[in-house]
Amino acid sequence: MIKVYCYDRCSTCKKALAWLDSKKISYEKIDIKGDHPDEASLRAFHKKSGLPLKRFFNTSGMLYRENQLSKKLPSMSEDQQFKL
């Protein structure tokens, strides 16, 4: 069974879960706000995904905007980004 970290109000998360349901793929839904993945898990997800690390940030979220991460992330090391 796969683990799916979701935010209930996220439309992308809802679409992903609907797709999994339509394919009858079983999953464990994890509330990302209440149960954050640890740094080791994030590193593993990042490595497996092949995506840029910035794709793991919720650019629509309040914390992202309040902390002006769009300006800060480019000058941060990957280690610093993972610690966020």
N, C-alpha and C positions, 0 to 999 in steps of 0.2 A: 504494500500500500504506500502511496506517495503522500508526502506532507505538503500542504498548500497553505502558505502564510497569506492571510487575507485581512483586509479592512472592510468591514461590512458596508460602508457607504461608498466604496470605490466601484465605479462602473466597470473598470477593466477586470477587477476581481470577480464581479458578478458574471461577466461574460465568460471568464475562464472556468468558473464552477459550472455554468450552464453547459459549456462545451464538454467538460468531463462527464457531467450527468448524461448528456445526450449519447455519449460513447460508452456509457455504463462502466466508466473507470472509477474504481473506488479510491477514496482519498480521505485523509484526515485533515480537517479544516482547523487551522490554528489562528487565533486572533492576534495579529501582529502588534496591536497596541498593548495587549495584556501579557503577551508572551513573546518578547523580542528574541530573535535568534542571537546566539552569542557570537563573539568575534570569530572563533574557529569555524562555526557553521557558515557565517557570511563569506569567509575566505574560501571554503569548499564550494559554496554556491557560485561564487564569482569564477573560480577556476573551471568548474564544469560548464558554465554558461558560455564562456568565450566573449561575453559582453564587456564593454567598458565599465569600470567601477561606478562612474557617475550615473549609470542606469539603475543603480540600486537605491538611489535617493528619490524620495517623493518630492519632486519639484513643485507640486501643487500644494504641499502641506504648509501649514502656518509656521512650523519651526524652521523649515527650509528658508522661507521668506524672511521671518523675523531675524534669523541669524545671518542673513545675506550670503547664504552658501554659494549662490551662483557666482559671486565675486571671489569667495575664499577658496573653493575647491580646486581651481586650476593651479594654485600655488602650494597646495598641500601635498605631502607625500601620500602614497597609498596607505602606509601604516597609520598616519594621522586620520585619513578618511575612514579606515576600518574602525578606529577607536570611537568615531562619532556614532 
